[in-house]
Amino acid sequence: MSGIMIILFGLAGLSFGWFVYSRFIAEKIYRLDPDFKTPAHEFNDGVDYVPTNKYVLWGHHFTSVAGAAPIVGPAIAVYWGWVPALLWVTFGTIFFAGVHDMGALWASTRNKGKSIGALSENVIGKRTRSLFLIVIFLLLLMVNAVFAVVIAGGFVGTPGSVFPAWSAIVVALIIGQLLRRNYSLLLLTILGVIALYLSIWAGTFIELTLPETMFGLTANANWIIILFIYAAIASMLPVWMLLQPRDFINGMQLIVGLILLYGAVFLTMPEMTAPMFNTQVAAGTPSIFPLLFVTIACGAISGFHGIVASGTSSKQLNKETDARFVGYLGAIGEGSLALITIVAVCSVAYAASPEQWHTLYANFSDGGAPAFIAGGAVLISSSWGLSESFSQVLLATMVALFAGTTMDSGVRLQRYIIQEWGDIYKINLFNKGVPATLIAVGACLLLAFGAGGASGAGGMVIWPLFGATNQILASLTLLVITVMLMKMGRPAIYTLVPMIFVLITSFLAGLIQLVDFYQAGNYLLVTLDFIVLVVSVLVMLEAASVVSKLRKDKAAASNAQ
């Protein structure tokens, strides 16, 4: 089958989601109000709460939630076959991710910009808030520690990506200052994207590397330390100075990258060499159900999106109606990236024949970002006439920039969590920005080097927990939105059904992994997995109690009438 048929199927579904389903959810279920005073206006402090143009905010939100996950997840999951991956990416984006992301943004906006963990106290109860924050902090710890490893590995493996990745920060700082002086957003966008792509071109000639050993650490480990120093500084700067413009320019860069990739598919019409359903899986390959639904998280639905939506994006929302554009369209962007990833790693661009594809994908873990970069570079170079080396640097930079923006937001979100703990437990030190940031970065570095030794790859130790934990958090976020809708007397079925499905699949995945961790003797993962599963059950029980009370009160009111 031609890859163009897959693209047309996916784009038709995503178009339905944006033009029809998202409008229905926004107008009939969440009932977004253009006159509602958002937290960005109510608490405008010029640092975290800043009313923001919806296009700029979309760029921040999209690139913060994207990271490398909508590339890595699908590039691994196609091992089971490209049809299951395609269906989950398409329908997951339409009916799960978009509703979840827009809902988290709306719920937080309606609750003074509180994070999904903090607002759970208002919706469900006090104990729920503490339980939620445990899962959120653990997830952020995983994301920040692992994405640092991903970026560092990219810098070492593709030295040409170092110059453009750091150049993007300089470009963003300049654009941030000019936007504050009311320069044209369109003009700055064009100039910013041109500057970014010129730096990518320059990166093919300027390869920056660290010494193999410095301060007794490898280049990889030193890059990890440098990245966390940067993330700490970036997370304390006002959002308009670096976070917003950097994410916006990265978002525009991705749009250009997607145009190149999608255009390449239409120009070359590559044949799919991967199987629709893989019947030649290696021994020990995990079961497609329920593991498919936690392997592809970003690109279908992701709990991390709810953290970003309610943590940073809700504090910058200019109008409540912008939640549809920022939240749902952000999910559409992720789905489109996951969609093109499937074609890039399953077509002749990556493997010339089915036999070669099975050789390259001999085991479940053989896919990932390198497969996307290799296949995508061939697509771009063969159709647009660009050199393969430039195409590889372009895609490697895109992955590094996405992971970097996720780290920026992730460390800032960790600071918010620590400050919330300071409020809960009356710890004054935690309430201050600098100490809270240092604690957040310290926890990440402790995991990176404490569990990983001199390599700094400690985040990889607990990374196997990410998929199930992330999706459990997504189900809990949908749970909070569902209870909130019930309390407001609005239809909750559109969030309730996705919540039940994601909860069942992610909880089963967590149980399967718990057994695997125990049999492997990995008691750290056994303990953490057990904590996440217990916390999710406790939150569900708390929610069930609230829902039961709501029904009783409604029945009593009906009888009284």
C-alpha positions in Angstrom: 0.0 0.0 0.0 1.1 3.6 -0.7 2.0 5.7 2.3 -0.2 8.5 0.8 -3.3 6.4 1.6 -2.3 6.3 5.3 -1.7 10.1 5.2 -5.1 10.8 3.6 -6.9 8.5 6.1 -5.2 10.2 9.1 -5.7 13.8 7.8 -9.4 13.1 7.1 -9.9 11.9 10.6 -7.9 14.8 12.2 -9.9 17.3 10.0 -13.1 15.9 11.3 -11.8 16.2 14.8 -10.9 19.9 14.5 -13.8 21.2 12.3 -16.6 19.1 13.8 -15.9 17.3 17.1 -13.8 19.9 18.8 -16.4 22.6 18.0 -19.2 20.4 19.5 -17.2 19.8 22.7 -16.2 23.4 23.1 -19.7 24.8 22.5 -22.0 22.2 24.0 -19.9 20.5 26.7 -17.3 22.9 28.1 -19.3 25.9 26.9 -16.3 28.2 26.5 -17.1 31.8 27.3 -15.3 34.6 25.5 -16.2 37.0 28.3 -14.9 34.9 31.2 -12.0 36.7 33.0 -9.1 34.3 32.7 -6.4 33.9 35.4 -3.9 35.5 33.0 -5.8 38.8 33.4 -6.9 38.3 37.0 -3.4 37.6 38.3 -1.2 39.2 35.6 2.2 39.3 37.2 4.4 39.5 34.1 6.2 36.3 35.0 3.9 33.3 35.1 0.5 34.9 34.5 0.7 36.7 31.2 -2.2 37.2 28.7 -0.8 35.8 25.4 -1.7 35.8 21.7 -3.3 32.4 21.0 -0.9 31.7 18.2 2.1 32.3 20.4 0.5 30.3 23.2 -0.3 27.4 20.8 3.4 27.3 19.9 4.4 27.1 23.6 1.8 24.5 24.5 2.4 22.3 21.4 6.1 22.2 21.6 6.0 21.7 25.4 3.8 18.7 25.2 5.3 17.2 22.1 8.9 16.6 23.1 10.2 13.5 21.4 7.4 11.2 22.5 5.0 11.5 19.5 8.1 10.4 17.5 9.5 7.7 19.7 6.2 6.0 20.7 4.8 5.4 17.2 8.3 4.5 15.9 8.4 1.7 18.5 4.7 0.6 18.4 4.7 -0.1 14.6 6.6 -3.3 15.5 3.1 -4.8 16.1 2.1 -3.5 12.7 1.3 -0.1 11.2 -2.5 -0.5 11.2 -3.0 -0.7 15.0 -0.6 2.3 15.4 -2.5 4.3 12.7 -5.9 3.6 14.3 -4.9 4.5 17.8 -3.1 7.7 16.7 -6.1 8.8 14.6 -9.0 8.0 16.9 -7.0 8.6 20.0 -6.3 12.2 18.9 -9.9 12.9 17.9 -11.8 11.4 20.8 -9.2 11.2 23.6 -6.3 13.7 23.4 -8.2 16.7 22.1 -11.0 16.4 24.7 -8.4 15.7 27.4 -6.1 18.6 26.6 -8.8 21.2 26.0 -10.6 20.0 29.1 -7.6 20.3 31.3 -7.0 23.8 30.0 -10.7 24.8 30.6 -10.9 23.2 34.0 -7.7 25.0 35.2 -8.9 28.3 33.7 -12.1 28.0 35.7 -10.2 27.4 38.9 -7.8 30.3 38.9 -5.1 28.6 36.9 -4.5 25.8 39.4 -2.7 22.7 38.3 -4.8 19.6 37.7 -3.4 18.2 41.0 -4.3 21.3 43.0 -7.8 21.8 41.5 -8.6 18.1 42.2 -9.0 19.3 45.8 -11.9 21.6 44.8 -13.5 19.0 42.6 -13.0 15.7 44.5 -11.4 16.3 47.9 -8.3 17.3 49.9 -6.8 13.8 50.1 -7.0 13.6 46.3 -4.8 16.6 45.8 -1.9 15.1 47.8 -2.2 11.8 45.9 -2.3 13.5 42.6 0.8 15.6 43.3 2.8 12.4 44.0 2.0 10.9 40.6 2.6 14.3 38.8 6.0 14.9 40.5 7.1 11.3 39.7 6.1 11.8 36.0 7.9 15.1 35.7 11.0 13.6 37.3 11.0 10.9 34.7 10.4 13.3 31.8 13.1 15.8 32.7 15.7 13.2 33.6 15.1 11.2 30.4 14.8 14.0 28.0 18.1 15.4 29.2 19.6 12.0 28.2 17.8 12.1 24.8 19.1 15.6 24.0 22.6 14.8 25.3 22.7 11.7 23.1 21.5 13.7 20.1 24.3 16.3 20.7 26.9 13.5 20.9 25.5 11.5 18.0 24.8 14.4 15.7 27.3 17.2 16.6 25.8 19.3 13.8 22.6 19.8 15.9 24.4 21.5 18.7 24.9 24.9 17.0 21.3 25.3 15.8 19.8 24.0 19.1 21.6 26.7 21.2 21.2 29.3 18.4 17.4 28.9 18.8 17.7 30.2 22.4 19.4 33.4 21.2 16.7 33.9 18.5 14.0 33.4 21.0 15.4 35.9 23.4 15.5 38.5 20.7 12.0 37.8 19.5 10.7 37.9 23.1 12.0 41.4 23.5 10.7 42.6 20.1 7.2 41.1 20.8 7.1 43.2 24.1 7.7 46.2 21.9 4.7 45.3 19.7 6.6 44.4 16.5 4.6 42.4 13.9 4.2 38.8 15.0 4.1 37.7 11.3 7.3 39.5 10.5 9.1 38.1 13.6 7.8 34.6 12.7 9.2 34.8 9.2 12.6 36.2 10.4 12.8 33.8 13.3 12.2 30.7 11.1 14.7 31.9 8.5 17.3 32.5 11.3 16.6 29.0 12.7 16.9 27.3 9.3 20.1 29.2 8.5 21.5 27.9 11.8 20.5 24.4 10.8 22.3 24.8 7.5 25.3 26.2 9.4 25.2 23.2 11.7 26.2 21.0 8.8 29.5 22.8 8.7 29.9 23.7 12.4 30.0 20.5 14.5 30.4 21.4 18.2 31.6 18.7 20.6 32.7 18.4 24.2 35.9 16.5 25.1 35.4 12.8 25.5 36.3 13.2 29.2 36.0 16.5 31.2 35.9 16.8 35.0 36.0 13.1 35.2 32.7 12.7 33.3 31.9 11.7 29.7 30.6 14.2 27.1 27.1 12.8 27.5 27.2 13.4 31.3 28.5 16.9 30.9 25.8 17.8 28.4 23.2 16.6 30.9 24.6 18.9 33.6 24.7 21.9 31.2 21.1 21.2 30.1 19.9 21.2 33.7 21.7 24.5 34.5 20.1 26.0 31.4 16.6 24.6 32.4 16.9 26.0 35.9 17.7 29.5 34.6 15.0 29.3 31.8 12.3 28.1 34.3 12.8 31.2 36.5 12.7 33.8 33.6 9.4 35.5 32.8 7.5 33.3 30.3 7.4 36.1 27.7 11.2 36.4 27.7 12.2 32.9 26.6 9.6 30.2 27.1 6.9 31.7 24.8 9.0 32.9 21.9 11.3 29.8 22.0 8.3 27.4 21.9 6.5 29.5 19.3 9.5 29.5 16.9 10.0 25.8 17.5 6.3 25.3 16.7 6.7 27.2 13.4 9.9 25.2 12.7 7.9 22.0 13.2 5.2 23.2 10.8 7.8 23.8 8.1 9.3 20.3 8.9 5.8 18.7 8.6 5.2 20.5 5.3 8.5 19.1 4.1 7.7 15.6 5.3 4.1 15.5 4.2 5.0 17.1 0.9 7.7 14.4 0.4 5.0 11.7 0.8 2.8 13.3 -1.8 5.7 13.8 -4.2 7.3 10.3 -3.9 4.3 8.2 -2.8 6.4 5.7 -0.9 5.3 2.1 -0.7 4.8 0.6 2.8 7.3 -2.2 3.4 6.3 -2.8 7.0 3.5 -5.3 7.6 0.0 -4.2 8.4 0.0 -6.7 11.3 3.4 -8.1 12.3 3.2 -11.9 12.6 6.9 -12.3 12.9 7.4 -10.8 16.4 10.4 -12.0 18.4 10.0 -14.1 21.5 9.3 -12.0 24.6 7.6 -9.3 22.7 4.9 -7.7 25.0 1.3 -8.2 24.2 -0.3 -5.6 21.9 -3.2 -5.2 24.3 -2.9 -3.3 26.5 0.7 -2.2 25.8 -0.1 -0.5 22.5 -2.1 2.1 24.4 0.7 3.1 26.7 3.5 2.8 24.1 1.9 5.5 22.0 1.0 8.1 24.5 1.8 11.5 23.1 0.2 11.3 19.6 -2.9 9.7 21.0 -3.4 10.9 24.6 -0.9 11.8 27.4 -1.2 12.7 31.0 1.7 15.0 30.6 -0.4 17.2 28.4 -2.8 17.8 31.3 0.1 18.9 33.5 1.3 21.5 30.9 -2.3 22.6 30.1 -3.1 23.3 33.7 0.4 24.2 34.8 1.7 26.9 32.3 -0.8 27.3 29.4 -3.8 28.1 31.6 -1.9 31.0 33.2 -1.3 32.5 29.7 -4.8 32.0 28.2 -6.1 35.4 26.9 -9.7 34.3 26.3 -11.4 31.1 27.5 -12.4 30.4 23.9 -8.7 30.2 23.0 -8.7 26.8 24.9 -10.0 25.1 21.8 -7.3 26.5 19.5 -4.5 25.9 22.0 -5.6 22.6 23.5 -7.4 20.7 20.8 -5.3 22.0 17.9 -2.2 21.2 20.0 -3.3 17.6 20.2 -4.0 17.7 16.4 -0.4 18.8 15.9 0.9 15.9 17.9 -1.3 13.5 16.0 0.0 14.8 12.7 3.6 14.3 13.8 2.9 10.7 15.0 1.1 10.1 11.7 4.1 11.1 9.5 6.4 9.1 11.9 4.5 5.9 11.0 5.1 6.5 7.3 8.7 7.5 7.8 9.7 4.3 9.6 7.4 1.9 7.8 8.0 2.8 4.1 10.8 2.3 1.6 12.3 5.5 3.0 13.6 3.5 5.9 13.6 -0.1 4.6 13.7 -0.9 0.9 11.9 -4.2 1.3 9.8 -6.2 3.8 12.9 -8.4 4.5 15.0 -5.4 5.3 12.3 -3.9 7.5 12.2 -7.1 9.6 16.0 -7.0 9.9 15.9 -3.4 11.1 13.0 -4.1 13.4 14.1 -7.5 14.6 13.0 -6.7 18.2 10.4 -4.6 19.9 12.9 -2.0 21.1 14.7 -1.5 17.7 12.6 1.5 16.7 12.7 5.1 18.1 13.9 8.5 17.2 17.0 7.2 15.1 14.6 5.3 12.8 12.5 8.5 12.3 15.5 10.6 11.6 16.9 8.0 9.1 13.6 7.5 7.3 12.5 11.1 7.4 15.8 12.3 6.0 15.6 10.0 3.0 12.0 11.2 2.4 13.1 14.8 2.4 16.3 14.4 0.4 14.7 12.2 -2.3 11.8 14.5 -2.9 13.0 18.1 -2.2 16.6 17.7 -3.5 18.1 18.6 -0.2 21.2 16.7 0.9 20.7 13.8 3.2 23.2 15.2 5.8 21.2 18.5 6.0 18.0 16.5 6.3 19.4 14.5 9.2 20.6 17.6 11.0 17.2 19.2 10.4 15.3 16.3 12.0 17.8 15.8 14.8 17.6 19.4 15.6 13.8 19.2 15.6 13.9 16.3 18.1 16.5 18.2 20.3 14.5 21.4 20.3 11.2 19.6 21.2 12.8 17.7 24.0 14.5 21.0 25.2 11.2 22.9 25.3 9.7 20.1 27.3 12.5 20.3 29.8 12.0 24.1 30.1 8.4 23.6 30.9 9.0 20.4 33.0 11.4 22.1 35.4 9.0 25.1 35.8 6.1 22.7 36.5 8.2 20.9 39.1 8.8 24.3 40.7 5.0 24.8 40.8 4.5 21.4 42.5 7.1 22.1 45.1 5.5 25.5 45.8 2.1 23.8 46.1 3.7 21.4 48.7 5.0 24.5 50.5 1.4 25.8 50.7 0.0 22.5 51.8 2.6 21.8 54.5 3.4 25.4 55.4 7.1 25.1 54.4 8.1 28.7 53.6 11.3 27.7 51.9 9.3 25.8 49.2 7.2 28.8 48.4 10.1 30.8 47.0 11.0 30.5 43.3 14.8 30.0 43.5 14.9 27.4 46.3 11.9 25.5 44.7 13.8 25.5 41.3 17.0 24.3 42.9 15.1 21.5 44.7 13.5 20.5 41.4 16.8 20.4 39.5 18.5 18.7 42.4 15.9 15.9 42.4 16.5 15.4 38.6 20.3 15.3 39.0 20.0 13.0 41.9 18.0 10.6 39.8 20.3 11.1 36.8 23.6 10.5 38.6 22.4 8.7 41.7 20.7 5.9 39.8 22.8 6.1 36.7 26.3 6.7 38.1 28.8 8.7 36.1 26.8 8.3 32.9 24.0 10.5 34.2 21.4 8.2 32.6 19.6 7.4 35.8 16.3 8.5 34.4 16.4 5.5 32.1 16.2 3.3 35.3 12.6 4.3 36.0 11.6 5.2 32.4 9.9 1.8 31.9 7.2 3.2 34.3 6.5 6.2 32.1 4.0 4.7 29.7 1.6 3.3 32.3 2.1 6.2 34.8 1.5 8.8 32.1 -1.7 7.2 30.9 -3.0 6.6 34.5 -2.5 10.3 35.0 -4.4 11.0 31.8 -7.3 8.9 33.1 -7.2 10.8 36.5 -7.3 14.1 34.7 -10.3 13.0 32.7 -11.9 11.9 35.9 -11.5 15.4 37.5 -13.0 16.9 34.3 -15.9 14.4 34.4 -16.8 15.1 38.0 -16.5 18.8 37.4 -19.0 18.5 34.5 -21.4 16.4 36.6 -21.3 19.0 39.4 -22.2 21.6 36.7 -25.1 19.5 35.4 -23.5 19.1 32.0 -23.2 15.9 29.8 -20.1 14.0 31.0 -20.3 10.9 28.7 -17.7 12.5 26.3 -15.0 12.5 29.0 -16.3 9.5 31.0 -16.0 6.9 28.2 -12.4 7.9 27.3 -11.5 8.0 31.0 -12.8 4.4 31.6 -11.0 3.1 28.5 -7.6 4.7 29.3 -7.9 3.7 33.0 -8.5 0.0 32.1 -5.7 -0.2 29.6 -3.1 1.7 31.6 -4.0 -0.1 34.9 -3.7 -3.5 33.2 -0.3 -2.4 31.7 0.8 -1.3 35.1 -0.1 -4.7 36.6 1.7 -6.5 33.8 4.8 -4.4 34.3 4.6 -5.0 38.1 4.8 -8.7 37.5 7.7 -8.3 35.0 9.6 -6.0 37.4 9.2 -8.5 40.2 10.3 -11.4 38.1 13.4 -9.4 37.0 14.2 -8.6 40.7 13.9 -4.8 40.0 12.4 -3.9 43.4 12.8 -0.1 42.9 10.4 -0.3 39.9 8.1 -2.7 41.8 7.8 -0.2 44.6 7.2 2.8 42.4 4.7 0.9 40.1 2.8 -0.3 43.2 2.6 3.3 44.6 1.2 4.6 41.3 -1.4 1.8 41.1 -2.5 2.3 44.7 -2.7 6.0 44.3 -4.9 5.7 41.2 -7.2 3.3 43.1 -7.5 5.7 46.0 -8.3 8.6 43.7 -11.0 6.6 42.0 -12.6 5.6 45.3 -12.6 9.2 46.4 -14.2 10.2 43.0 -16.8 7.4 43.3 -17.8 8.7 46.7 -18.3 12.2 45.3 -20.3 11.0 42.3 -22.5 8.8 44.6 -23.2 11.8 46.7 -24.0 13.9 43.6 -26.5 11.3 42.5 -28.2 11.0 45.9 -28.5 14.8 46.1 -30.0 14.9 42.6 -32.4 12.1 43.4 -33.5 13.8 46.6 -34.0 17.1 44.8 -36.2 15.3 42.2 -38.3 13.6 44.9 -38.8 16.9 46.7 -40.2 18.3 43.5 
